[in-house]
Structure formats: C-alpha cells, structure tokens
Amino acid sequence: MLKTSKNTQFTGSSIVDGVSIASFTCTIGENEIKDDAPAYSFYIQDQAAYRENRAEVNQDRTAFEDAMYSLFDQIKTESAKSKVEPVGK
C-alpha cells in the first residue's frame, strides 16, 4: 500500500556582508499541522562571524520565525478547507 504525504520546505539564510552565517530550515507537513506546532532547525555555519554579528543573526532568526508561522497558518487553513466534507454526501 502506498502512503503519500505533502510537505512544504521553507528555508532561510542569515547573510551579513556577503557571508552566510546561519541557516534556518522548516518542514511543514501533516504531522506538524496535527500537532499545531511547526518545528525548525537553526544551524550556525560560521561561529566566529556569528559571535561578531549575533544581534543581526537573531533579528534574522525572529524574521524567519514570523514568516514560518505565517506560512504555517496559511497551510493549516488550506488543509482544513480541503478536508471539509461536501454537504449532502
């Protein structure tokens, strides 16, 4: 039996002065919608640059979280609409 699922991958990078310092990755799928909690990973690519630019990277991280939750809410709403049973069936 084939079981399929649809996931949305959302990524971001914190780049300061042309240097990629950190990356963010989120996958939104059925489990995250069911749990009502998107999860994401945060990876520091350049530790020295991160220490020097921590405030800016943290601003980028907050911006990523805001965008992630906005996308999550949109996907969750669309998912709920697609599961509505037609009246009379």
Summary of the structure (lengths in Angstrom):
residues: 89
radius of gyration: 17.3
end to end distance: 26.4
largest distance: 62.7
contacts: 201
relative contact order: 0.18
helix: 46%
strand: 28%
